Amino acid sequence: MAKVNEGWDVLNLYDIVRISEQASNSKTGTDSEAQLIGRGARYYPFSYDGKRSFTRRFDTSARDLSVLEQLHYHTINEPAYIKTLHKSLEQADIDAQHDGSGKVEHARLKDDFKKSAVYQTGKLYFNEVEEIESRSRCWETYSLETRFEVPYLTASEESLDNLSQSEHRKTKPEPLALDERFYRKAMQKIRFYELDNLKRYFPNLTGIREFIRSEAYLGKLKISLTVPQSLDFSAVPAKEKLSLLETVLIRISENVRRNDQKVRGTYRFTSQPVKDVIKDYSLHIDPSVIVNQKITAEPTTGKKWYVFDNAILNQLEHKLVKVLGAFMEKLKTRYDEIYLIRNDEQSTRFKLTEFGGVRGFMPDFIMILTRHADNAYWQVFIEPKGDDRLLEDAWKERMLETLNDESRIIIDENNDVRLIGIKFFANSQMDTFISDIQNKLNGGEPLETSSLLL
């Protein structure tokens, strides 16, 4: 243990075995071990199917490959020590669970769906990509946002202690407007912002001043802080404002690295056969996750339109399925076939690529609608979204909206195919979702029924 702590490379380790029987129950001891585990748990971007990924790919998968993204820490089974170690891991924001906890649920395609024309001959449409020329790389190339919302968590404890509990709950937006001196000082602390490195990503950049001032780079940046209602933000020390700016600049640098791709999405769509994409899948369910993200499996008996025999979803996704179920009777009067497909990211790998950008987007649900009379085929993209993700993922909703613009979307293969994007399904904008799906799938007429109780 001591030798590993002295600087051994633990990035590629899959197991650490603690052989000492003198386990320390002290917070200091377990904090040290949590730091070691955190170093070992750093993600190694290995290649799979010829591609390197800088994010975890098999997190919730029941496949054997998930072991490549796990680190196992073996130690004595001493309850007091284990409890203290878990607290240290939680404090370090490290996701850990006991081996053997949780269960694996399976979702299999229904036989009726596999006999359908949609499965046998249907297709799923996704957009093609094109190469990005090096000299044309700019802010938009990396799909960078210009608006950032940052929660104000770094204020001095003294200032927050002076606020009552009720005052602390009430918040207000506060713009973070800083002059060039702050930007220069913050950038000097982050190696990514050295000029030579910036020019690697932005070949047309001439200097640091241009990067800070120009509307093509940081000049159009808008930073909004969420602060307690009673906090006098003008009294916040410059040091803390600098720290908040650093948080945003680090996020931008991480996004540039993550989105440093050689291709970007186009408006031209191609397809894959449905039966080559949609497969049976399994999911490992972690019982320790928070309530709103908790995944449960519910049988879909009686829902012919849901293609899997099991709906393995989080609570918001289950709610979406319930809402769509209430719409089915009226939709069946307009369409001959209706199928809802859960686009499981571990099994399908079916995704869109941001129009003119590099970010990938895997809509959680795809609905297929057909009408035999005119051979029409609709592919509808539906995305449930937690309220806390609405701003960060706003680009995905913009992309869904763009799918409805037939003057921009090109589908060479078939003139009878129509792509439709529906606004986010979110608790805070339920009426907007229902109105949008009514307008786009039911001619503007109501889809709600008395059975829709949320």
C-alpha positions in Angstrom: 0.0 0.0 0.0 2.8 2.4 0.9 4.7 1.7 -2.3 1.6 2.4 -4.4 1.0 5.6 -2.6 4.6 6.7 -3.2 3.8 7.1 -6.9 3.3 3.8 -8.7 1.2 4.1 -11.8 -2.3 2.8 -10.8 -4.1 3.9 -14.0 -4.0 0.5 -15.6 -4.8 -1.5 -12.4 -7.9 -3.6 -12.2 -7.5 -5.0 -8.7 -5.9 -3.7 -5.5 -5.6 -6.2 -2.6 -5.1 -4.8 0.8 -3.1 -7.5 2.7 -2.7 -5.6 6.0 -5.0 -6.9 8.8 -4.5 -3.6 10.7 -7.1 -1.7 8.9 -7.4 1.9 10.2 -10.9 3.0 11.1 -9.9 6.6 11.3 -11.1 9.2 8.8 -7.6 10.1 7.9 -6.6 6.5 7.1 -9.7 5.9 4.9 -9.3 9.3 3.1 -5.8 8.2 2.1 -7.1 4.9 0.7 -10.0 6.7 -1.1 -7.5 8.8 -2.9 -5.6 5.7 -4.0 -8.8 4.1 -5.2 -9.7 7.3 -7.0 -6.3 7.3 -8.8 -6.8 3.7 -9.8 -10.4 4.3 -11.0 -9.3 6.9 -13.5 -10.7 6.0 -16.9 -8.2 4.5 -19.4 -9.4 5.3 -23.0 -8.8 1.9 -24.5 -9.7 1.0 -28.1 -12.8 -1.2 -28.9 -14.1 -1.9 -32.4 -11.3 0.2 -33.7 -12.3 3.3 -31.8 -11.0 5.0 -28.6 -13.5 6.4 -26.2 -12.8 8.9 -23.5 -16.0 8.0 -21.7 -17.1 4.7 -20.1 -19.0 2.5 -22.5 -20.1 -0.6 -20.5 -21.1 1.1 -17.2 -24.6 -0.5 -16.9 -24.0 -3.4 -19.3 -24.2 -7.0 -18.1 -21.5 -7.9 -20.7 -18.2 -9.3 -19.6 -16.5 -6.2 -21.1 -17.7 -4.1 -18.2 -14.8 -5.5 -16.2 -12.5 -3.3 -18.3 -14.0 -0.2 -16.8 -13.9 -1.4 -13.2 -11.4 -1.4 -10.4 -11.9 -3.9 -7.6 -10.5 -3.1 -4.1 -10.2 -6.2 -1.9 -9.9 -5.7 1.8 -10.9 -7.3 5.2 -14.5 -7.6 6.0 -14.5 -5.3 9.0 -17.9 -3.4 9.2 -16.6 -0.3 11.0 -13.7 0.1 8.5 -15.9 -0.5 5.5 -18.5 2.0 6.7 -15.8 4.7 7.2 -14.2 3.9 3.8 -17.5 4.3 2.0 -17.9 7.7 3.6 -14.5 8.7 2.4 -15.3 7.5 -1.1 -18.6 9.4 -1.2 -16.8 12.5 0.0 -14.3 12.1 -2.9 -17.2 11.6 -5.3 -16.2 8.1 -6.2 -19.0 5.7 -7.2 -18.4 2.4 -5.3 -20.6 -0.6 -4.4 -20.1 -4.0 -2.8 -19.5 -6.8 -5.3 -22.6 -8.8 -5.9 -25.0 -6.0 -5.1 -27.7 -5.2 -7.7 -29.2 -7.5 -10.2 -29.3 -8.0 -14.0 -32.6 -7.5 -15.9 -33.2 -8.6 -19.4 -35.2 -7.1 -22.3 -36.1 -9.3 -25.2 -37.8 -8.4 -28.5 -41.4 -9.6 -28.6 -42.1 -12.3 -31.2 -45.0 -10.2 -32.7 -42.6 -7.4 -33.4 -40.0 -9.7 -35.0 -42.7 -10.9 -37.4 -43.8 -7.3 -38.3 -42.9 -5.5 -41.5 -41.2 -2.8 -39.5 -38.7 -5.3 -38.1 -38.3 -7.4 -41.3 -37.9 -4.6 -43.8 -38.0 -1.3 -41.9 -35.0 1.0 -41.5 -33.6 3.4 -38.9 -32.3 6.7 -40.3 -29.3 8.6 -39.0 -27.2 11.5 -40.4 -23.9 11.1 -42.3 -20.7 12.8 -41.3 -18.0 14.7 -43.2 -14.4 15.4 -42.6 -13.4 18.7 -41.0 -10.6 20.7 -42.6 -7.8 21.7 -40.2 -7.8 25.3 -41.1 -11.5 25.7 -40.7 -11.5 24.7 -37.0 -13.2 27.3 -34.9 -15.4 27.7 -31.7 -18.3 26.0 -33.4 -16.2 23.1 -34.6 -16.0 21.9 -31.0 -19.7 22.4 -30.3 -18.8 24.9 -27.5 -21.6 26.7 -25.7 -21.4 30.5 -25.1 -23.7 30.5 -22.1 -22.8 28.8 -18.8 -24.7 28.5 -15.6 -22.6 27.9 -12.5 -23.9 27.2 -9.0 -22.2 29.5 -6.4 -20.7 27.0 -4.0 -17.3 28.5 -3.3 -18.4 31.4 -1.2 -16.7 31.7 2.2 -18.4 29.7 4.9 -18.8 32.9 7.0 -20.9 34.6 4.4 -23.2 31.5 3.9 -23.5 31.0 7.7 -25.0 34.4 8.0 -27.9 33.4 5.8 -30.9 31.6 7.3 -31.9 28.2 5.9 -35.0 29.7 4.1 -32.9 32.5 2.6 -30.3 30.0 1.4 -33.0 28.0 -0.5 -34.1 31.1 -2.4 -31.7 31.8 -5.3 -31.3 34.4 -8.0 -29.2 34.6 -11.2 -26.1 36.8 -11.1 -24.0 37.6 -14.1 -20.3 37.1 -13.8 -18.8 40.0 -15.7 -15.0 40.2 -15.4 -12.4 42.3 -17.2 -9.4 41.0 -19.2 -7.1 40.9 -16.2 -9.2 38.1 -14.6 -9.2 36.1 -17.8 -5.4 36.4 -18.2 -4.8 35.3 -14.6 -7.2 32.4 -14.8 -5.8 31.2 -18.1 -2.2 31.4 -16.7 -3.2 28.7 -14.2 -4.5 26.3 -16.8 -1.9 24.9 -19.2 -4.4 24.3 -21.9 -4.6 28.1 -22.5 -0.9 28.5 -23.5 -0.9 30.1 -26.9 0.9 27.3 -28.7 -1.7 24.8 -27.5 -4.6 27.1 -28.3 -3.3 27.4 -31.9 -3.3 23.7 -32.2 -7.1 23.7 -31.8 -7.8 27.2 -33.3 -5.3 27.5 -36.2 -6.5 31.0 -37.2 -5.9 32.5 -33.7 -3.2 35.3 -33.6 -2.8 35.9 -29.8 -4.2 35.7 -26.3 -5.8 39.1 -26.4 -7.8 38.1 -29.5 -8.9 34.9 -27.7 -10.2 36.9 -24.8 -11.8 39.8 -26.6 -12.9 38.4 -30.0 -16.5 37.4 -30.5 -15.1 34.3 -32.3 -13.8 33.0 -28.9 -14.3 34.1 -25.3 -15.6 37.5 -26.2 -19.2 36.2 -26.5 -19.1 34.2 -23.3 -22.0 34.8 -20.9 -21.6 33.3 -17.4 -24.5 33.3 -15.0 -24.2 32.3 -11.3 -27.0 30.9 -9.2 -26.5 32.6 -5.8 -28.6 32.8 -2.5 -31.3 35.5 -2.8 -29.9 37.6 0.1 -26.2 37.4 -0.9 -24.6 40.7 -1.8 -22.5 39.4 -4.7 -20.6 42.7 -5.1 -19.0 41.9 -1.7 -17.7 38.5 -2.9 -13.8 38.6 -2.9 -12.1 38.8 -6.2 -10.3 35.5 -5.4 -13.6 33.6 -5.4 -14.7 35.3 -8.7 -11.5 34.2 -10.2 -12.1 30.6 -9.0 -15.6 30.7 -10.6 -14.1 31.8 -13.9 -11.5 29.0 -13.7 -14.3 26.5 -13.3 -15.9 27.7 -16.6 -12.5 27.8 -18.4 -11.7 24.3 -17.3 -15.1 23.1 -18.5 -14.4 24.7 -21.9 -11.0 23.1 -22.2 -12.4 19.7 -21.4 -15.1 20.1 -24.0 -12.5 21.1 -26.6 -10.5 18.0 -25.9 -13.5 15.8 -25.8 -14.9 17.2 -29.1 -11.7 17.2 -31.0 -13.0 15.0 -33.7 -12.2 14.7 -37.4 -15.8 14.6 -38.6 -19.0 16.6 -38.1 -22.6 15.9 -38.7 -24.4 16.8 -41.9 -28.1 17.1 -42.9 -27.9 14.1 -45.2 -29.4 10.9 -43.8 -28.7 7.3 -44.5 -30.1 4.2 -42.9 -29.6 0.8 -41.4 -32.1 -2.1 -41.3 -34.1 -2.2 -38.0 -33.3 -5.8 -37.4 -29.5 -5.1 -37.6 -29.7 -2.4 -34.9 -32.4 -3.4 -32.4 -31.4 -6.4 -30.3 -32.2 -8.1 -27.0 -30.2 -6.5 -24.2 -29.4 -6.8 -20.5 -28.8 -4.1 -17.9 -27.2 -4.2 -14.5 -29.3 -2.3 -11.9 -27.5 -0.7 -9.1 -29.8 -0.5 -6.0 -27.9 2.4 -4.4 -28.7 5.1 -6.9 -30.9 8.1 -6.0 -34.7 7.9 -6.4 -35.2 9.9 -9.6 -32.4 8.0 -11.4 -33.4 4.6 -10.0 -33.9 2.0 -12.7 -36.6 -0.6 -12.4 -37.9 -3.2 -14.8 -41.6 -3.5 -15.5 -43.2 -6.1 -17.9 -44.9 -4.6 -20.9 -47.7 -7.2 -21.2 -50.6 -5.7 -23.0 -48.5 -3.0 -24.7 -48.1 -4.4 -28.2 -46.6 -1.2 -29.3 -43.6 -1.5 -26.9 -41.1 -3.8 -28.7 -39.4 -5.3 -25.7 -41.0 -7.6 -23.1 -39.5 -5.6 -20.3 -39.2 -1.9 -19.8 -35.9 -1.3 -18.0 -36.1 2.4 -17.3 -35.6 5.2 -14.8 -38.6 6.9 -13.2 -38.9 9.7 -15.7 -38.7 7.2 -18.6 -41.4 5.1 -17.1 -43.6 8.2 -16.8 -43.0 8.9 -20.5 -44.1 5.4 -21.5 -47.3 5.8 -19.4 -48.1 9.1 -21.1 -47.5 7.6 -24.6 -49.7 4.6 -23.6 -52.5 7.0 -22.9 -52.2 8.4 -26.4 -52.2 5.1 -28.2 -56.0 4.6 -28.8 -56.2 7.9 -30.7 -52.9 7.4 -32.6 -54.2 4.0 -33.8 -57.0 5.7 -35.7 -54.4 7.5 -37.8 -51.6 4.9 -38.2 -51.6 1.2 -39.1 -48.5 0.3 -37.1 -47.0 2.0 -34.0 -43.8 0.8 -32.3 -41.9 2.4 -29.5 -38.2 1.4 -29.4 -35.9 1.9 -26.4 -32.6 3.0 -27.9 -30.3 1.3 -25.3 -26.9 2.9 -25.6 -25.0 -0.3 -24.7 -26.7 -2.5 -27.3 -27.6 -0.4 -30.3 -24.9 2.3 -30.7 -27.5 4.1 -32.8 -26.9 7.8 -32.7 -27.2 11.1 -34.5 -24.3 13.6 -34.9 -24.9 17.2 -34.2 -25.6 19.2 -37.4 -22.4 21.1 -38.2 -20.9 19.9 -34.9 -19.2 16.9 -33.5 -21.3 15.8 -30.5 -23.1 12.5 -30.6 -26.7 12.2 -29.5 -28.5 8.9 -28.8 -32.2 9.7 -28.4 -33.6 7.5 -25.7 -36.7 6.5 -27.7 -37.6 6.1 -31.3 -41.2 5.7 -32.4 -42.0 4.1 -35.8 -45.3 4.9 -37.4 -46.6 3.6 -40.7 -49.7 4.1 -42.9 -50.3 1.5 -45.6 -52.6 3.6 -47.8 -49.8 5.9 -49.0 -46.8 3.8 -47.9 -45.8 6.5 -45.4 -43.2 5.9 -42.7 -42.4 8.2 -39.8 -39.4 8.0 -37.5 -40.0 10.0 -34.4 -37.2 10.9 -31.9 -38.3 11.3 -28.3 -36.0 12.3 -25.4 -37.0 12.5 -21.7 -34.9 15.0 -19.8 -34.4 15.8 -16.1 -35.1 19.4 -15.3 -31.5 19.8 -14.1 -30.2 18.9 -17.6 -32.4 21.2 -19.7 -29.9 24.0 -20.2 -26.8 21.8 -20.7 -28.6 19.6 -23.2 -30.5 22.4 -25.0 -28.5 21.7 -28.1 -30.1 18.3 -28.4 -33.6 19.9 -28.3 -32.5 22.3 -31.0 -31.4 19.4 -33.1 -34.7 17.6 -32.6 -36.5 20.8 -33.8 -34.2 21.0 -36.9 -35.3 17.4 -37.8 -38.7 18.8 -38.7 -37.3 21.2 -41.3 -37.9 19.3 -44.5 -36.1 22.0 -46.5 -32.8 21.2 -44.7 -33.1 17.4 -44.1 -32.0 15.3 -47.1 -33.1 11.7 -47.3 -32.0 10.3 -50.7 -33.3 6.8 -50.3 -37.1 7.3 -49.9 -39.4 10.2 -50.4 -42.1 8.5 -48.2 -39.9 8.7 -45.1 -40.5 11.6 -42.6 -38.3 12.4 -39.6 -39.9 14.1 -36.6 -38.2 15.5 -33.5 -40.4 16.1 -30.4 -39.6 18.7 -27.7 -38.1 17.3 -24.5 -40.3 15.3 -22.1 -39.5 17.0 -18.8 -41.5 17.5 -15.6 -41.3 21.3 -15.9 -42.6 21.4 -19.5 -45.1 18.6 -19.7 -47.7 20.8 -21.4 -45.2 21.8 -24.1 -44.3 18.2 -24.8 -48.0 17.1 -25.1 -48.9 20.1 -27.3 -45.9 19.4 -29.6 -46.7 15.7 -30.0 -50.3 16.5 -30.7 -49.4 19.0 -33.4 -46.8 16.8 -35.1 -48.5 13.4 -34.8 -52.3 14.1 -34.5 -53.0 17.1 -36.7 -53.2 19.4 -33.7 -56.1 17.5 -32.1 -56.0 16.5 -28.4 -54.4 13.1 -27.6 -55.1 13.2 -23.9 -57.6 10.9 -22.4 -59.1 10.6 -18.9 -56.7 7.9 -18.1 -53.7 10.3 -18.2 -53.1 10.8 -14.5 -49.5 11.9 -13.7 
